[in-house]
Amino acid sequence: MLGCVAHEEIEVGQQSAQNVATALEKSFGIPESKMSIQVVGPTWGSQITTKALEALIIFLIVIVIYLSIAFEWKMAIAAFIALMHDIVITIGVYALTGFQVSPTSVIGLLTILGYSLYDTVVVFDKVRENTAGLLGGARSTYSEAANLALNQTLVRSINTSVIALLPVAAILFVGGGLLGAGELKDLSLVLFVGMASGTYSSIFIATPVLCDLKEREPQYRALAKRVSVRAGGGRAAKRAAKAGSRTAAAAAQAPLPDDEAYDADADTEYTGDAVPPASALSTTASRVPAARGTPGTARPGPRQQPRRSGSSTRHRPAGKKKRR
């Protein structure tokens, strides 16, 4: 049945092509022998669609197997979800613009899937490096380590994508728009949309999905609890340190008690016949800095000699005269 339908479609196509060739020969004087007639029917289009789907399914299966062996199956699932996102976005843009799906479009679609996978593998490799030995401590959770890896590879991914999009944009707008090359337009549109979508998916889809899958494991849930407890203890220690510094500052600004108050009379100069009290001598000595080389000991102050009362002349024994 299908063979009869295909044969009828071919005959109708050939008859239509013969009519077109005859009309061209009459209008422009081109002999039919110099014309190349090719007939493409709906059967050929369905075959191309089937072959494209088969190639896509085989490609995805091989990629999942490779990522499961090279990394782990959860990374393979995250990369598979990112690839499906790229396919849906590219096909949606193609449907909105009304471009014709051709074998060139299928080739471009497979190309951008490989490009998107390249960005994802680069990020996953850095994630694996940062999360190695993470369960042995309590420094950060899996999501924090993955976020650090993403920040470390973000500039590289953006720069690589921008450099790759510049020539593709030139092909799309110059080759397809100005020169009117249809095949270049189909290929460049797939590449442009797929590269931009692949860069986005490797950063905002593949890594978050991976973190969500890994945080569900019991060991990483326990790690998250340890990290939160450690962070809470650190915050409590900081609050205690701030409270202690405030208490010390308040104690330094508080006035001294009466027994430690400064004695103004102890620092005055004593004149007259009275001997200065012992409290004055001790207070004066305590204000003298310690001698060098003997830490912890105070340098003794100057000895206070009491002044003698009466005449300043020296008493001499009787019967002796002063020599001149």
ABEGO torsion letter per residue (X at the ends): XAAAAAAAAAAAAAAAAAAAAAAAAAAAGBBAAABBBBBBBAAAAAAAAAAAAAAAAAAAAAAAAAAAAABBAAAAAAAAAAAAAAAAAAAAAAAAAGBBBBAAAAAAAAAAAAAAAAAAAAAAAAAAAAABGAAABAABBAAAAAAAAAAAAAAAAAAAAAAAAAAAAAAAAAAAAAAGBAAAAAAAAAAAAAAAAAAAAAAAAAAAAAAAAAAABAAAAAAAAAAAAAAAAAAAAAAAAAAAAAAAAAAAABBBBAAABBBAAAABBBBEABBBBAAAAAAAAAABBBBBGBBGBBBBBBBBBBBBBEBABBBBBBGBBBBX
